[in-house]
Amino acid sequence: LALGGLAAAAAASLVLGLGWLVAQGGSAADSAVPGAASDAKEDTGSAAFGPRYLACARLVAEGRVTALEEVPGTGGVQRVTLAASRYYKGDGPVTFLRDDAAEVPLRLGDQVLVGLSPGLAHPDRTVVGEAEIAPVRAGIVAALPASRAASCG
């Protein structure tokens, strides 16, 4: 009788555990990337810089903020210039617009990882600070080979 009760408890635990995993909606690879700063346009999951995003992005780079300029007549939009230290996609000068009121404020010297999709002046992916960028950087490096074979669209 005791053995039957133990077997029933083990089976119930297994069913509940599997139910919990299914309810989580995916694997560990789908978990959130810590430290991804976001605005309304941004996906902060681990797929934020995944192969499909990298295939379609026009620029993914990281570097230090060297200039912050208020764009006249825009009510808080800044033009940000980075001295890029790494280019994952694209090249050239890294300058973008951002709404200072809607995001974590940037300061001169901040380390920033930024992604811009085609046609956008505002980044759709932004991560600030070396501690926050490091795990995202590792994900980007791992996703780059698959991005070369991924289709955009």
C-alpha positions as CSV (number, residue, x, y, z in Angstrom):
1,L,0.0,0.0,0.0
2,A,2.8,2.4,0.9
3,L,4.7,1.5,-2.3
4,G,1.6,2.2,-4.3
5,G,1.1,5.6,-2.7
6,L,4.8,6.5,-3.3
7,A,4.5,5.6,-7.0
8,A,1.3,7.7,-7.3
9,A,3.0,10.7,-5.7
10,A,6.0,10.3,-8.0
11,A,3.7,10.1,-11.1
12,A,1.8,13.2,-9.9
13,S,5.1,15.1,-9.4
14,L,6.2,14.1,-12.9
15,V,3.0,15.3,-14.5
16,L,3.0,18.6,-12.6
17,G,6.6,19.2,-13.4
18,L,6.1,18.6,-17.1
19,G,3.0,20.8,-17.0
20,W,5.1,23.6,-15.5
21,L,7.7,23.2,-18.2
22,V,5.1,23.4,-21.0
23,A,3.5,26.5,-19.4
24,Q,6.9,28.2,-19.4
25,G,6.7,28.3,-23.2
26,G,10.1,27.1,-24.3
27,S,13.6,26.2,-23.4
28,A,16.3,27.9,-21.4
29,A,17.5,29.4,-24.7
30,D,14.2,31.4,-24.8
31,S,14.8,33.1,-21.4
32,A,15.1,36.8,-21.1
33,V,18.5,38.5,-21.7
34,P,19.3,40.4,-18.5
35,G,19.9,44.1,-18.8
36,A,18.4,44.8,-22.2
37,A,17.2,48.4,-21.9
38,S,14.0,48.8,-23.8
39,D,11.5,51.2,-25.2
40,A,8.1,50.4,-26.8
41,K,9.7,49.2,-30.0
42,E,12.2,46.8,-28.4
43,D,12.1,43.0,-27.9
44,T,14.2,42.2,-24.8
45,G,14.2,38.4,-25.1
46,S,17.3,36.4,-26.0
47,A,16.1,36.5,-29.6
48,A,16.5,40.3,-29.5
49,F,19.8,39.9,-31.3
50,G,19.1,36.4,-32.7
51,P,20.0,35.1,-36.1
52,R,16.9,36.6,-37.8
53,Y,17.4,40.0,-36.3
54,L,21.1,40.0,-37.3
55,A,20.2,38.9,-40.8
56,C,17.9,41.9,-41.2
57,A,19.6,44.6,-39.2
58,R,21.5,47.4,-41.0
59,L,23.8,48.0,-38.0
60,V,24.7,46.2,-34.8
61,A,27.6,47.7,-33.1
62,E,29.0,48.6,-29.6
63,G,31.2,51.4,-28.4
64,R,31.5,54.4,-26.0
65,V,29.3,57.5,-26.2
66,T,31.4,60.3,-27.5
67,A,28.7,63.0,-28.2
68,L,25.2,63.7,-27.0
69,E,23.4,66.6,-28.8
70,E,19.9,67.8,-28.3
71,V,18.1,68.0,-31.7
72,P,16.6,71.5,-31.8
73,G,12.8,71.6,-32.0
74,T,12.2,67.9,-31.1
75,G,11.4,68.1,-27.4
76,G,14.0,65.8,-26.0
77,V,15.4,63.8,-28.9
78,Q,19.1,63.4,-28.8
79,R,21.7,62.6,-31.5
80,V,24.1,60.1,-30.0
81,T,27.5,59.3,-31.5
82,L,29.5,56.2,-30.5
83,A,33.2,55.5,-31.0
84,A,32.5,51.9,-32.1
85,S,34.8,49.3,-30.8
86,R,33.0,46.3,-32.4
87,Y,30.8,46.0,-35.5
88,Y,28.7,42.8,-35.6
89,K,26.7,44.0,-38.7
90,G,27.4,47.0,-40.8
91,D,30.2,49.6,-40.4
92,G,30.9,53.2,-40.6
93,P,30.1,56.0,-38.1
94,V,27.6,55.1,-35.4
95,T,25.1,57.9,-34.9
96,F,21.5,57.5,-34.0
97,L,18.6,59.4,-32.5
98,R,17.0,58.5,-29.1
99,D,14.2,60.0,-27.0
100,D,15.9,60.9,-23.8
101,A,12.6,61.1,-21.8
102,A,11.6,57.5,-22.7
103,E,14.8,55.7,-22.0
104,V,17.6,55.3,-19.4
105,P,19.7,58.5,-19.8
106,L,23.1,58.1,-21.5
107,R,26.2,59.9,-20.4
108,L,29.4,60.6,-22.2
109,G,31.7,57.5,-21.9
110,D,28.8,55.0,-21.4
111,Q,29.3,51.6,-23.1
112,V,26.4,51.0,-25.5
113,L,25.4,48.1,-27.8
114,V,22.9,49.2,-30.4
115,G,21.0,47.6,-33.2
116,L,19.2,49.5,-36.0
117,S,16.8,48.0,-38.5
118,P,16.7,49.3,-42.0
119,G,14.9,52.7,-42.3
120,L,15.0,53.5,-38.6
121,A,16.8,56.5,-37.1
122,H,16.1,55.3,-33.6
123,P,17.6,52.0,-32.4
124,D,15.2,49.1,-32.0
125,R,17.7,47.3,-29.7
126,T,19.8,49.0,-27.0
127,V,21.9,47.6,-24.1
128,V,23.8,50.0,-21.8
129,G,26.8,49.1,-19.6
130,E,29.5,46.5,-19.9
131,A,28.0,44.2,-17.3
132,E,24.7,44.2,-19.2
133,I,26.4,43.9,-22.6
134,A,28.7,41.0,-21.9
135,P,26.0,38.2,-22.0
136,V,24.3,39.8,-24.9
137,R,27.6,40.0,-26.8
138,A,28.1,36.2,-26.2
139,G,24.7,35.6,-27.7
140,I,25.4,37.7,-30.7
141,V,28.7,36.0,-31.4
142,A,26.9,32.6,-31.2
143,A,24.1,33.8,-33.5
144,L,26.3,35.3,-36.2
145,P,27.0,32.1,-38.2
146,A,23.3,31.2,-38.3
147,S,22.4,34.8,-39.3
148,R,24.3,34.4,-42.5
149,A,22.0,31.7,-43.7
150,A,18.8,33.3,-42.2
151,S,16.4,35.0,-44.5
152,C,15.1,38.5,-43.9
153,G,11.5,39.2,-44.3
